[in-house]
Each structure stands twice: as structure tokens, then as C-alpha cells.
Amino acid sequence: MKFNIAYPRTGAQKMYDVDDEHKWGKLVDRRMGCEFEGETLGDQFKGYVFKVSGGTDNDGFPMKQGILIKGRVRLILEPESSGFICRKAGAHRRKAVRGCIIGQDMACLSLIIVKKGDAELEGLTDQNRARPLGPKRANKIRKMFVLPRHSENITKRGCTAPTEAPVRKEVDHWDVTRYVIRRETKEVGDKVYFKCPKIQRLVTPYRIRRKRQYREGKVNRAKKGAEAYQVYVNQLKGMKEIRRQRSASGTGRKAPTN
């Protein structure tokens, strides 16, 4: 059985192949999310604690949490659920998935290192893998590079004492665009091309202007509707007054007689 072991602290992962059935056979009948001692798989993992995060069987069907069987079942899956890639909004489909209990027909198990042992694992714990992508959200970029945020002015964090006036921090709307992480894509001659993510939730003067125009538009539409309703009410009052005057003078229409 193969074991794909990941170490989140370094961002690295490595595949190990354990052929001894007496070692990986001790994991049979365990569930996803369980933790076990790494010494079960070999002496090189002594002191480690692993957590089962998933796996696939010999036919490639993935394990799904919450299905308490050792085999496969066919379930009606919803969009955005594990085991079903929905290509149409709102589609439901019956798909075959595997239970969350480990069996002897497993081909690969995904493990996460919860506790590191004394010995280093070559290619897994002795190296740091660079993060390929940086954050996209504006406040997360500001948090990474310790930049002032708008929320610091809202909560008055700059005020050190109740008697002092709150110190507002100047927040540059375009500061995150200068700190966004870029990666090199290609090089043509002496020119180097980079690619960077589109920043999400970026509050700019244009965004503030659009929100102000949207609010003003709602107020203007409400005022226009109230004025139109008042004109309608005045017209009804005028028609009622005309009918009252006609009935008082006796010049109103008479009902037809047969």
C-alpha cells in the first residue's frame, strides 16, 4: 500500500510504499480522521503521529467522510461535494464513492504529520517548499506585510487612553497592489513577464464613488416615487371635489331610464 505523507509546516509531501502487510494491516477497520503512531509503518517513523485524511481504493474511488462502511456505495451527490465535479448549476447526480473505513482493497492513503519525531525524513521534513501562490484578499495582504487597514480606524485601535483623541491611520487604497506576490512566467529577450492574482475586496476611491452613487440613486428613486404618489393623491382629491360640486349644482349626469 502507498502512503502519501504531507507535512503542512513545510508544505512538502512525499510518497512512501509499504509492502509489508503486517504493518499496514494494523490500519484496517480504522476511519478517516483517526490518529496513530508512525512506528506502525516502520522504524523510520518512530516518534511521529499521523492522521488519516483520505485515500483511494484499487479502482480509484475516493474515501468520503461520514459513510460508515468499508466498501462502495452509490449516492445522490449535491454540487460542491467531494466525489462530484458539478459542471451545471444545481445539478444532482448519483455517483459511486467509498466509505470512510479503511479496508484491504485500499491502494493509497493520505496522511498528515500531526507530531514530528526525532529523526528527519529526507525530502519531507528537512526542506521548506516555497509557497507558489500568495494571498488574494486585500486585508490578508495587509496582514502579511503589516500594513494599516481600514478596520483599525473603525475600532479606534490607535487610541491609547480614553481621554486622548483617537489617532487615525492613513490607509493607502493602492498599497496592496505594490505588495502583491508576483511570479515569473516567461522571458522574451531582455523582458521578463510576471503574473499576479486579481486582488479581492479592494476598497478604492472608484468603489467608494460607486457605492455613494448607488445610495444616492436609491434615495432619489424613493423621493421620485413619493412625489408621484402625492400627485396621484391630489388628482383623486380634485376629481372628488368636481363630482361633489356637480352633485350640489344638479348638473351631474342622470341615470338613463328605460
C-alpha positions as CSV (number, residue, x, y, z in Angstrom):
1,M,0.0,0.0,0.0
2,K,1.2,3.5,-0.8
3,F,1.1,6.3,1.8
4,N,1.2,10.0,0.7
5,I,2.5,11.8,3.7
6,A,2.2,15.6,3.9
7,Y,3.9,18.0,6.4
8,P,1.8,21.2,6.4
9,R,4.5,23.2,8.3
10,T,7.0,22.9,5.4
11,G,4.4,22.5,2.6
12,A,6.1,19.3,1.4
13,Q,4.7,15.9,0.7
14,K,6.2,12.5,-0.2
15,M,5.0,9.1,-1.3
16,Y,6.1,6.0,0.6
17,D,5.5,2.4,-0.4
18,V,5.0,-0.1,2.4
19,D,4.8,-3.7,1.1
20,D,4.7,-5.4,4.4
21,E,1.1,-6.4,5.0
22,H,1.7,-6.9,8.7
23,K,2.5,-3.2,9.1
24,W,-0.3,-1.5,7.1
25,G,-2.7,-4.3,8.0
26,K,-2.9,-2.7,11.5
27,L,-4.8,0.2,10.0
28,V,-7.6,-1.9,8.6
29,D,-11.1,-1.0,10.1
30,R,-9.9,2.4,11.1
31,R,-11.7,5.6,10.0
32,M,-10.8,8.8,8.3
33,G,-9.6,11.4,10.9
34,C,-8.1,8.9,13.3
35,E,-4.5,9.3,14.5
36,F,-2.0,6.5,15.0
37,E,1.7,6.1,15.9
38,G,4.1,6.4,13.0
39,E,6.1,3.4,14.3
40,T,3.3,1.2,13.0
41,L,4.6,1.7,9.4
42,G,8.3,1.4,10.2
43,D,11.1,2.3,12.5
44,Q,12.0,5.4,10.4
45,F,8.7,7.0,11.5
46,K,9.4,6.4,15.2
47,G,8.0,9.3,17.3
48,Y,5.8,10.6,14.6
49,V,2.0,10.8,14.9
50,F,0.0,10.6,11.6
51,K,-3.6,11.5,10.9
52,V,-5.6,9.8,8.1
53,S,-7.1,12.5,5.8
54,G,-8.3,10.4,2.9
55,G,-7.4,7.8,0.3
56,T,-8.4,5.8,-2.8
57,D,-9.1,2.2,-3.4
58,N,-7.7,0.0,-6.2
59,D,-10.3,1.3,-8.7
60,G,-9.6,5.0,-7.9
61,F,-12.7,5.8,-5.9
62,P,-12.0,8.3,-3.1
63,M,-13.0,7.9,0.5
64,K,-15.8,10.1,1.8
65,Q,-16.2,11.2,5.4
66,G,-19.5,10.2,7.1
67,I,-20.1,6.9,5.2
68,L,-19.6,4.2,7.8
69,I,-18.9,1.3,5.5
70,K,-15.8,-0.5,4.2
71,G,-17.0,-0.7,0.6
72,R,-18.5,1.5,-2.1
73,V,-22.0,2.9,-2.3
74,R,-23.9,5.0,-4.9
75,L,-25.2,8.2,-3.5
76,I,-27.0,11.3,-5.0
77,L,-24.4,14.0,-4.5
78,E,-25.0,17.7,-4.4
79,P,-22.9,20.3,-6.1
80,E,-19.6,21.2,-4.5
81,S,-19.5,17.9,-2.6
82,S,-16.4,15.7,-2.6
83,G,-16.5,13.0,-5.2
84,F,-18.7,15.0,-7.7
85,I,-17.5,17.7,-10.1
86,C,-20.6,19.6,-11.0
87,R,-20.5,21.3,-14.4
88,K,-24.0,22.6,-14.3
89,A,-25.5,24.8,-11.6
90,G,-27.9,22.9,-9.2
91,A,-27.3,19.5,-10.8
92,H,-27.5,16.4,-8.7
93,R,-26.1,13.1,-9.8
94,R,-25.7,9.6,-8.4
95,K,-22.1,8.8,-8.1
96,A,-20.1,5.9,-6.6
97,V,-18.0,6.8,-3.6
98,R,-16.1,4.8,-1.0
99,G,-16.8,4.7,2.7
100,C,-14.6,6.2,5.3
101,I,-13.4,2.9,6.8
102,I,-10.1,1.6,5.7
103,G,-10.2,-1.8,4.1
104,Q,-7.7,-4.3,2.5
105,D,-8.7,-3.0,-1.0
106,M,-7.1,0.4,-0.4
107,A,-4.4,1.4,-2.9
108,C,-3.2,4.7,-1.3
109,L,-3.8,6.5,2.0
110,S,-3.2,10.2,2.5
111,L,-1.6,11.0,5.9
112,I,-0.8,14.3,7.7
113,I,2.0,14.7,10.2
114,V,0.4,15.8,13.5
115,K,3.6,15.3,15.6
116,K,7.1,15.3,14.4
117,G,9.5,12.7,15.6
118,D,13.2,12.9,16.5
119,A,14.6,11.8,13.1
120,E,14.3,13.9,10.0
121,L,12.6,12.5,6.9
122,E,14.6,13.1,3.8
123,G,12.6,15.2,1.3
124,L,9.8,15.8,3.7
125,T,10.8,17.5,7.0
126,D,14.3,18.6,6.1
127,Q,13.3,21.1,3.4
128,N,10.9,24.0,3.0
129,R,8.8,24.3,-0.1
130,A,8.2,27.8,-1.3
131,R,4.6,28.9,-1.4
132,P,3.7,29.1,-5.1
133,L,0.7,31.4,-4.6
134,G,0.3,34.4,-2.4
135,P,-2.9,35.8,-0.7
136,K,-5.5,37.4,-2.9
137,R,-7.7,39.2,-0.4
138,A,-6.6,42.8,0.3
139,N,-6.8,42.6,4.1
140,K,-4.8,39.3,4.1
141,I,-2.1,41.0,2.0
142,R,-2.0,43.9,4.5
143,K,-1.8,41.4,7.4
144,M,1.1,39.6,5.9
145,F,3.2,42.8,5.3
146,V,1.9,44.6,8.5
147,L,0.2,47.4,6.5
148,P,-2.5,49.7,8.1
149,R,-6.1,48.6,7.5
150,H,-9.5,50.4,7.4
151,S,-10.8,48.4,10.4
152,E,-8.1,49.9,12.6
153,N,-9.8,53.3,12.2
154,I,-13.2,51.9,12.8
155,T,-12.4,50.3,16.1
156,K,-10.2,53.2,17.2
157,R,-7.2,51.0,18.0
158,G,-4.9,53.9,17.8
159,C,-6.4,55.5,20.9
160,T,-4.2,54.6,23.9
161,A,-6.3,56.2,26.6
162,P,-10.0,57.2,26.9
163,T,-9.0,60.8,27.4
164,E,-6.9,61.0,24.3
165,A,-8.3,61.7,20.8
166,P,-8.3,58.6,18.5
167,V,-5.3,58.5,16.2
168,R,-6.5,57.7,12.7
169,K,-4.1,55.9,10.4
170,E,-3.7,56.9,6.8
171,V,-4.6,53.9,4.6
172,D,-3.5,54.0,1.0
173,H,-6.0,52.4,-1.2
174,W,-3.4,51.1,-3.7
175,D,-0.8,49.9,-1.2
176,V,-1.7,46.2,-1.6
177,T,-1.1,46.4,-5.4
178,R,2.6,47.1,-4.7
179,Y,2.9,44.2,-2.3
180,V,1.0,41.6,-4.2
181,I,3.1,38.5,-4.8
182,R,4.1,38.0,-8.5
183,R,5.6,35.0,-10.2
184,E,7.7,34.9,-13.3
185,T,6.0,33.3,-16.3
186,K,8.3,33.7,-19.2
187,E,11.2,35.7,-20.5
188,V,11.4,37.1,-24.0
189,G,14.7,38.7,-24.9
190,D,15.5,41.2,-22.2
191,K,11.9,41.5,-21.0
192,V,10.6,39.4,-18.1
193,Y,6.8,38.7,-17.8
194,F,5.1,38.3,-14.5
195,K,1.7,37.1,-13.4
196,C,-0.2,38.1,-10.3
197,P,-3.7,37.4,-8.9
198,K,-6.6,39.8,-9.0
199,I,-6.9,41.4,-5.6
200,Q,-10.3,40.8,-4.0
201,R,-12.2,43.2,-1.7
202,L,-10.0,46.1,-2.7
203,V,-11.6,49.4,-1.4
204,T,-10.6,52.1,-3.9
205,P,-11.9,55.7,-4.5
206,Y,-13.8,54.4,-7.5
207,R,-15.5,51.8,-5.4
208,I,-16.5,54.4,-2.8
209,R,-17.8,56.6,-5.5
210,R,-20.0,53.8,-7.0
211,K,-21.4,53.0,-3.5
212,R,-22.2,56.7,-2.9
213,Q,-23.9,56.9,-6.3
214,Y,-25.9,53.7,-5.6
215,R,-27.1,55.1,-2.3
216,E,-28.0,58.4,-3.8
217,G,-29.9,56.7,-6.6
218,K,-32.0,54.7,-4.1
219,V,-32.8,57.9,-2.2
220,N,-33.7,59.8,-5.5
221,R,-35.9,56.9,-6.6
222,A,-37.7,56.9,-3.3
223,K,-38.3,60.6,-3.5
224,K,-39.5,60.4,-7.0
225,G,-41.9,57.6,-6.1
226,A,-43.2,59.6,-3.1
227,E,-43.8,62.7,-5.4
228,A,-45.6,60.6,-8.0
229,Y,-47.8,59.2,-5.3
230,Q,-48.6,62.7,-3.9
231,V,-49.6,63.8,-7.4
232,Y,-51.9,60.8,-7.8
233,V,-53.5,61.6,-4.4
234,N,-54.0,65.3,-5.4
235,Q,-55.6,64.2,-8.6
236,L,-58.1,61.9,-6.8
237,K,-59.0,64.8,-4.4
238,G,-59.6,67.1,-7.4
239,M,-61.9,64.5,-9.1
240,K,-63.8,64.0,-5.9
241,E,-64.2,67.8,-5.5
242,I,-65.5,68.2,-9.0
243,R,-68.1,65.4,-8.5
244,R,-69.2,67.0,-5.3
245,Q,-69.7,70.4,-7.0
246,R,-71.7,68.8,-9.8
247,S,-73.9,66.9,-7.5
248,A,-74.5,70.1,-5.5
249,S,-75.5,72.2,-8.5
250,G,-77.6,69.4,-10.0
251,T,-75.8,69.4,-13.3
252,G,-74.5,65.9,-12.9
253,R,-75.4,63.1,-15.3
254,K,-78.7,61.5,-14.8
255,A,-79.2,57.8,-14.9
256,P,-80.8,56.6,-18.2
257,T,-84.4,55.5,-18.0
258,N,-85.9,52.6,-19.9
